[in-house]
Amino acid sequence: MPSSPHETPSMWVFGYGSLIWKPGFTYTEKIIGFIEGYARRFWQGSISHRGTSEYPGRVATLVKENESKVWGLAYLLVGDDQIAEAMDHLDLRECTLGGYTTFTETFYQKDKEDTVSVWIYSATPDNHLYTGPETVEQVAHQVSKARGFCGHNAEYVLKIANFMQQHLPNVEEDDLYTLEKLILKNLEQMGFTVYLKDHVFSLIENNPDLEYGENMALHNGSLQAEKTSNLKPVPPLQHGRKVRVYGTPECEPENHLFDNASDDETCLICNCSRMQSAS
Ligand SMILES: N[C@@H](CCC(=O)N[C@@H](CS)C(=O)NCC(=O)O)C(=O)O
């Protein structure tokens, strides 16, 4: 419904994958809730953000499932500028690079009667990166080894699971939590331990010969060195344990997308700053 000339335009965008922890645009408000009639599945290949064309990763999409709900965040955009900034960012990140298309659905706010209409980016089966139904074992195998210029694919899945555990501990989502456990088990068998706390994700190789001098943790696209000289051998992974691991690679310089028309120094894809990526 176009807003009348003197009414400030506004809209809501639904985040159920990386948009949960990395919206990449400014917004006025965010609320927790769900959409009905869909399930979250990691059946969208990623050859940019979390994988390569040689070894595609897996990112979230929505599949029709009548009795299911997908929980996430709805972001409120108010005013032409905020809407335009978000749409420009998402059109590039989600559609051009990610293969997603858009539609709207009703969003039900947690513990409220309120509903809003949300703008959704989802991968339909006709896009070339869609993998079609895969078992959680197949997805976990792919995710455990894939990485792209936004980092390791495991970070992508584990941060969604982390959001659900933190904010919606009573919501069951078997597919997601089974996938999380399989990824953690695979990484442990591959000789890695996982660290995920306050959005800092990294992987450490359990190699006794390695000097744990510098542990590069990837934090929202920028690298922060963490001294790990006091690192102790860690017990086997249990779900939710916080242990230390290596950082995942930062963006490759040639992969950054900066808006040279503006003085914005933030990469349009991964939010790291131009200065950092140049170093
Ligand atoms: N549309 C979903 C998924 C968005 C998503 O994960 N898109 C990928 C692009 S393929 C992305 O931006 N990844 C950034 C990252 O992996 O850090 C959402 O609402 O969160």
The ligand as a Gaussian input file, in Angstrom:
#p B3LYP/6-31G(d) Opt

LIG

0 1
 N       17.566000     -14.331000       3.699000
 C       18.054000     -15.081000       4.833000
 C       19.444000     -15.593000       4.586000
 C       20.393000     -14.442000       4.354000
 C       21.792000     -14.955000       4.125000
 O       22.309000     -15.705000       4.934000
 N       22.374000     -14.512000       3.010000
 C       23.748000     -14.837000       2.710000
 C       23.982000     -14.592000       1.256000
 S       23.935000     -16.069000       0.388000
 C       24.627000     -13.883000       3.506000
 O       24.382000     -12.703000       3.506000
 N       25.637000     -14.372000       4.152000
 C       26.526000     -13.481000       4.902000
 C       27.403000     -14.349000       5.770000
 O       27.440000     -15.539000       5.471000
 O       28.027000     -13.838000       6.718000
 C       17.964000     -14.214000       6.082000
 O       16.932000     -13.548000       6.153000
 O       18.819000     -14.176000       6.962000

